[in-house]
Amino acid sequence: MLLWIKKILARLDLKPVTFNPPLLLSGLLALLILIGTVLLKLPVSTVRPISWLDALFLSTSASTVTGLTLFDVPATFSLFGQIILMVLIQVGGIGVMSFAVFFFILMGKKVSIRQRQLMQEALGSPSIGGVLRLVSWLFTFSFVIELVGAFFLVFRLVPDYGWGRGIYYSVFHSISGFNQAGFSLFPGSMAQYVGDPIVNLTLTMLITLGGIGFTVLADLLSTRRFRKLQLHSQVMLVGTVIINVGAVLAIFLIEAGNPRTLGALSGWDKAWAAFFQGIAPRTAGFSTFDPAGLSQAALLLTMLLMFIGAGSTSTSGGIKLTTFMIVVAEVVTFLRGRREVVLNKRTIKHQVIVRAVSIISISVAVVFLALFLLCLSEDLPFMMILFEVISAFGTAGLSIGATSELSVFGQIVIMCVMFFGKVGPLTLAFSVTRRSKVDIRYPDGEIYTG
């Protein structure tokens, strides 16, 4: 019998399956979404029936830590369903493969080279060495930071909702905030706490730490001196401060007189609202006022923040802040007539610059395609559609009213964009293409540009 099988396989001339980490990572995320869909569709998960498409949309939104919802979460899902959403957010934020490797470590089993390669791809690590240590850091950081965040939220939510609901709400919003999901159990997101210092500072702390990247956090704890940090950590920290401060000031100046947003608030509430709205949009879908009331200038700024996103090896989507900064540095270098891109007295490799340009190019192409399809299928204002697409791509979760108005086709398009935004442009591109092993240098050619 065995000899007969060997003869058949020999005739078929089957080739070994090529190990493709990006494709496997995409498949694991898709599997998580399908499992979440089934669990959310269970009668015990909801207080009112939802369709399979609704369950798929919510599972995709939670697993990709986006936060876009078709309906009010607490009014639709039971406690069991809300816990399922919380688990999907946690697993989707940290990563399916990260959980798998973590359990391997806990059980004392060896992690294979292929599993290490998967983790390297999932975490965006430059080398396979130190990947297991990074996974251990990742879980330690995540649970400790979420626990600290829940601890501070308890001081505000327990007096309002009692010990049971207050602690549960604190844990849910801490996990949602750190993983950049933006799911809230309150009507109007966090609008009822627009001027509360504890809620504002705790959530922005969770959002910032979750979006800065695990490699940066590990580097900070091991080094503790800015000058000795890795270049990536230095660029990420400086970029985060610059873009956060700039966004907060811009939102305050643009919206201070807008009666639909900051204009209707008192002095300190206005300052807290601008502070929160300047930091949250890059990664999380929380808001302390209705973003639909923003002026067009503020909407454009918010869309830029969502498109940029946070840091690599973080829980957020977008093109990533370091990618944006590298391309800006390349433009500045070109305008100055220099050959090499230099950041903090370090030359950036040409391959890194090409990668950054490729990420932005692919991302713009995907956003444009989704925007084009939704303009054909949806009878909504252009700005609403554009905002929805960029929010889905950046896995930010903010909406100005388009989510609940989408057709079936529109929901499918947004789900695809959320999936793409979570997986990442290059990861998805490499999963469906073959990398060339041939390195041939052809003669130079001249093409006129500009």
C-alpha positions, -999 to 999 in steps of 0.1 A, spaced: 0 0 0 28 24 10 47 15 -22 16 23 -43 12 57 -26 49 65 -32 45 57 -69 15 80 -73 33 109 -55 64 103 -77 43 105 -109 25 137 -96 60 152 -90 47 173 -61 69 201 -50 73 211 -14 50 239 -2 69 272 1 68 286 36 51 319 34 50 338 68 29 367 55 3 344 40 1 323 72 -3 354 94 -31 367 71 -47 333 74 -45 333 112 -62 367 114 -89 355 90 -94 324 112 -98 346 143 -124 367 125 -144 336 115 -143 321 150 -154 355 164 -182 357 139 -196 323 150 -193 332 187 -210 366 182 -238 351 163 -247 327 192 -281 335 208 -263 339 242 -241 367 228 -269 391 219 -300 406 234 -315 410 200 -309 389 168 -282 401 144 -274 388 109 -244 368 99 -231 398 80 -235 420 111 -216 394 132 -188 392 105 -185 430 104 -183 433 142 -158 404 144 -136 419 117 -138 453 135 -128 438 168 -101 414 155 -85 442 135 -88 465 166 -107 491 144 -138 499 164 -163 507 137 -198 494 147 -231 491 129 -251 496 161 -249 503 198 -227 476 214 -242 475 249 -278 476 235 -271 447 212 -247 424 229 -251 406 262 -223 404 288 -211 372 272 -210 389 237 -192 419 252 -166 396 267 -162 379 233 -156 413 218 -130 421 245 -112 388 238 -111 394 201 -97 429 208 -70 415 230 -60 387 207 -62 408 176 -43 436 192 -13 416 205 -15 391 176 -27 355 171 8 342 166 21 361 197 -5 342 218 5 309 202 42 314 208 35 326 244 16 294 252 44 274 237 68 291 260 46 286 291 43 248 283 81 246 280 81 236 244 107 246 219 98 273 193 108 262 158 126 284 133 95 287 112 75 300 143 103 324 150 101 336 114 64 341 118 69 362 149 96 382 132 72 390 104 43 397 128 63 420 150 83 437 123 115 427 140 146 434 119 162 400 128 151 366 140 173 368 170 156 381 202 121 374 189 112 352 219 124 378 243 104 404 225 73 382 229 79 379 266 82 417 268 51 421 248 29 401 271 44 416 302 39 452 290 4 446 277 -11 430 308 8 453 333 -2 485 314 -38 473 309 -40 465 347 -26 499 356 -51 516 332 -80 497 347 -68 506 382 -70 544 374 -103 541 356 -118 523 386 -115 556 406 -139 573 382 -162 545 370 -169 527 403 -185 558 419 -208 561 388 -217 524 382 -209 505 414 -182 480 421 -193 452 397 -201 472 366 -174 498 374 -146 473 375 -159 455 344 -162 488 325 -127 498 336 -112 465 324 -131 467 290 -121 503 282 -85 497 294 -81 468 270 -99 487 242 -77 517 248 -43 500 249 -51 478 219 -63 510 200 -98 494 193 -119 523 204 -149 502 214 -169 518 242 -198 506 263 -210 542 268 -234 561 245 -215 586 225 -182 570 232 -165 589 260 -185 621 256 -198 620 292 -163 623 305 -152 651 281 -138 672 310 -127 645 334 -89 645 340 -87 609 352 -105 594 321 -87 617 296 -52 611 310 -57 574 315 -70 567 281 -45 589 263 -17 572 283 -31 538 272 -34 549 236 1 564 235 18 534 251 -1 509 229 7 529 198 43 536 204 54 500 197 67 472 219 102 475 207 104 511 218 90 502 252 115 474 256 143 497 245 132 524 270 132 500 299 165 484 291 183 517 282 166 545 300 187 572 283 176 589 251 211 591 236 216 554 239 183 544 225 181 527 191 175 551 161 140 537 156 131 544 192 145 580 190 127 587 158 94 572 172 96 592 204 104 625 188 78 620 161 51 611 186 58 643 207 58 665 176 27 651 159 7 649 192 15 685 203 9 698 168 -24 680 165 -37 692 199 -28 728 191 -43 726 156 -76 711 169 -79 737 196 -73 766 172 -95 753 144 -124 741 166 -124 767 195 -152 786 179 -172 757 164 -205 754 184 -208 718 173 -176 707 190 -153 728 213 -173 760 210 -201 746 231 -178 736 260 -164 756 289 -127 766 293 -112 735 308 -136 711 291 -126 727 258 -89 722 266 -94 685 276 -115 679 245 -88 693 222 -62 673 241 -81 640 237 -91 646 200 -55 655 191 -41 622 204 -68 596 199 -75 597 161 -41 583 150 -48 550 166 -80 547 186 -117 553 179 -125 570 212 -139 605 211 -152 629 237 -175 647 212 -192 638 180 -166 639 152 -194 646 127 -194 682 140 -158 689 130 -151 715 104 -137 704 71 -102 715 80 -103 695 112 -117 665 93 -88 667 69 -64 668 98 -81 639 115 -79 618 83 -42 626 80 -36 614 115 -56 582 110 -37 575 77 -3 579 94 -12 558 124 12 550 153 44 530 154 57 497 140 53 466 163 23 484 179 -13 474 180 -24 501 155 -28 503 117 -20 531 92 13 535 73 31 540 107 47 572 120 83 561 112 73 554 76 59 589 73 89 605 89 114 586 66 95 598 35 95 634 48 132 632 55 138 618 20 119 648 5 139 673 26 171 655 15 161 658 -21 152 695 -18 186 702 -1 204 685 -29 220 658 -8 224 621 -17 218 603 16 190 605 41 204 612 76 184 611 109 202 620 141 236 615 125 227 581 111 223 573 74 191 555 64 196 526 41 182 529 6 162 496 11 144 512 41 135 543 20 122 521 -8 102 501 17 86 533 31 77 546 -3 62 512 -13 41 511 19 27 546 12 21 539 -25 3 506 -19 -18 522 9 -28 551 -13 -38 527 -41 -59 506 -17 -76 536 -2 -83 550 -37 -98 517 -49 -120 514 -19 -131 550 -22 -139 545 -59 -160 514 -52 -179 530 -24 -186 561 -45 -202 538 -70 -223 518 -45 -232 543 -17 -254 574 -19 -235 593 7 -215 626 7 -179 622 -5 -164 634 27 -183 608 47 -171 580 25 -135 592 24 -134 595 62 -149 560 66 -123 544 43 -93 561 59 -107 553 94 -110 516 83 -75 516 68 -59 532 99 -80 509 121 -89 540 140 -126 534 143 -139 570 141 -170 576 120 -190 606 110 -222 586 104 -214 564 73 -210 530 90 -247 524 98 -257 536 63 -235 513 43 -251 488 19 -241 451 20 -215 457 -7 -202 488 12 -198 467 44 -178 441 26 -155 468 11 -149 483 46 -142 449 61 -116 443 34 -100 477 41 -100 469 79 -83 436 72 -57 452 49 -51 480 74 -44 455 102 -22 431 82 -2 458 66 5 468 30 37 449 25 27 418 45 -4 414 23 16 421 -9 43 396 0 17 370 9 5 369 -27 37 375 -46 70 357 -49 102 373 -38 129 372 -65 161 355 -56 179 368 -86 199 400 -82 207 413 -117 221 448 -123 210 463 -156 224 495 -173 211 528 -161 182 544 -180 169 580 -180 133 589 -173 122 625 -170 99 633 -140 83 664 -125 
